[in-house]
Structures are given as structure tokens and as C-alpha cells.
Amino acid sequence: MLRYLIGIGLPFLGVIGALPWVAAQQDRYVFGVPFIYAWIFAWFLLTSGCLFICWRCFDRHRYANEN
């Protein structure tokens, strides 16, 4: 259950759950890019990181025995 929370739940909350808060930050820019676009792009990378953590902590041992 924890792997689903990390791999799916955390990115979902980061993108969809925080979107109203992020959309309210209309006057902020990150490196010349509006904050909402920087937020979404950052979650592309963070989602990959969450999936890597899930694989490293939960699924890596499953595939190690197949070799």
C-alpha cells in the first residue's frame, strides 16, 4: 500500500491537489517561466523520482532473483 501512496498518490496530490494553490500564484515567475508551468514541469521530474523510490524500495528485490 505504501508503494502506491508514494508512486501514485504523491504525484497526484502534487499536481492535481495543489493546482488551486499554484494557479493562485499568478504573479510569480521561476527563471522567466510562469510558476504554474514550472510547477507542472517540476512534477514530471518528481514523479520519475517517486517511481524510482518505489522500484528501489519495493520492487527491486522481486527482479533480482530472476537473473
C-alpha positions in Angstrom: 0.0 0.0 0.0 2.9 2.4 0.8 4.3 1.9 -2.7 1.0 3.1 -4.2 1.0 6.1 -2.0 4.5 7.1 -3.0 4.2 6.1 -6.7 0.7 7.3 -7.5 -0.7 9.3 -4.6 2.1 11.7 -4.0 2.4 12.8 -7.7 -1.4 13.1 -7.9 -1.6 15.3 -4.8 1.4 17.4 -6.1 -0.2 18.1 -9.5 -4.0 17.9 -9.0 -4.3 18.5 -5.3 -2.1 21.6 -5.2 -3.2 23.0 -8.5 -5.7 25.6 -7.0 -2.9 26.9 -4.8 -0.5 27.0 -7.7 -3.0 28.7 -10.0 -3.5 31.5 -7.4 0.2 32.4 -7.7 -0.3 34.3 -11.0 2.4 36.9 -10.5 5.3 34.6 -9.7 7.9 33.5 -12.2 10.7 30.9 -12.0 13.6 31.6 -14.4 11.2 33.7 -16.5 8.6 30.9 -16.7 5.2 31.3 -15.0 5.0 29.5 -11.7 2.2 27.1 -12.8 4.3 25.8 -15.8 7.4 25.4 -13.6 5.3 23.5 -11.1 3.9 21.1 -13.7 7.4 20.6 -15.2 8.9 20.0 -11.8 6.4 17.3 -11.1 7.4 15.5 -14.3 10.8 15.1 -12.7 9.5 14.4 -9.2 7.1 11.7 -10.5 10.1 9.9 -12.0 11.8 10.2 -8.7 8.8 8.8 -6.8 8.7 5.9 -9.2 12.4 5.3 -8.8 12.0 5.3 -5.0 9.2 2.7 -5.3 11.3 0.5 -7.5 14.3 0.8 -5.3 12.5 0.1 -2.0 9.8 -2.4 -3.0 10.2 -3.9 -6.5 14.0 -4.3 -7.0 14.2 -7.4 -4.9 11.5 -9.1 -6.9 13.5 -8.8 -10.2 16.9 -9.6 -8.6 16.0 -13.3 -8.2 15.1 -13.7 -11.9 18.7 -13.3 -13.3 
